[in-house]
Structure formats: structure tokens, C-alpha cells
Amino acid sequence: MTDSQSTLRKLRVAGWTTVGLLLVLPAAAMGLQVEGVDWGPGDFIVATVLLVGSGLAIEGLVRVSDNAAYRLGAALAVFATLFMIWSNLAVGIVGSENDPFNALYFLLIPIIGLGALVARLSASGMAKVMALAALFPVGMAIAALLLGKHLQPIDSIVEVVGANALFVTLYGVSALLFSKAARQRDR
């Protein structure tokens, strides 16, 4: 087994262990009656689908290329999407989790999926898809502010801009990593 294969195996074990822990922690917290942790069966089902689905997506995407920048870009793209879904379901990105505006964020999932299919997962194509994904939260932040979705003047504006800036950064870094992988392939 090469060093690269050994490292990848260790990362896989760490990743799936993390998935397991993230599913066990809420159950343990509920058993200890930690205030604010009250998951129902539906919450565990959604969490399992999201975490296992994300893990499987990363497993598949890292097999597309042996390029480290590609693999990291793919893992970051999946993480960013998981984090966007999770935070949107938990508390909402704009306003509360009950604000219908937040449902628009889920449009990014088919945009990324279709973009990845059209790009056939090529590094240069995925760089463009992730650049588009990075622009999406910019548009969402502008729309939220124009529609008055910030409830209090300064705090909510900072929250709307800050939350969206986080997703811009995650997808933007993913785009840069895919771009680096494409350049390395061209050499």
C-alpha cells in the first residue's frame, strides 16, 4: 500500500467515524437531557440521509481523480452543500427556518448537480460550476436585503451578509481548487 493509499484510507475511516459520531451525539445529548436537544425520528432520518449521502458523494468524487486539489475541491463542495442544507433546515439562513425565502437556497442543489453532469466532473468544468455556486449566495443576499428579509436593521443585515459570505467563500475556494487541478492536468 502506497503512502497516498494509506492516507486516503485513514481519511475515509476518519470521515465515516465523524458521520457516526454526528449521528450518535444528539441521541446521547437527549439521553443526558441536554436542554435544547430534542430530536424526533424524522430528525435522525434526515440527518442520516444527509450525512451518509454526503459521505457517499465524497467517496465517489475522490475516485474521479487522483489529484489532491481536485479531491479537496470536491470534498469542500460537498461539505459546503451539506452545511447549507443543514443550517437552512436547523435555523434558516435568512430570518427564521420558517421563512419561505429559505426554500430558494435549495435551488442550488440541482444547479450544482446539473452543472456537474454537463461538466462530466472535469476539473475545469467543476471550477466553473463552483464559481457559479459561489455567485448564487451573492444573489440570495441581495434579494433578501432588497425584499427586507433582515428583521432588525444592523444585526440582521450583518447576519444575512455574513451567512451568505460564508457560502461564497466555501464554494469560491472549491472553485479555486478545481481550477488548480485543471491547471496541473494541463502541464
WOCOR-V706024 format. One record per run of one state. SS is the DSSP state (alpha for helix, beta for strand, coil for the rest). FROM is the first residue (numbers start at 0). LEN is the number of residues. Records with the same first field share a line. If there is no record, write none. Layout:
SS: FROM-LEN  FROM-LEN
This chain:
coil: 0-2  31-9  62-5  90-9  119-3  146-6  186-1
alpha: 2-29  40-22  67-23  99-20  122-24  152-34
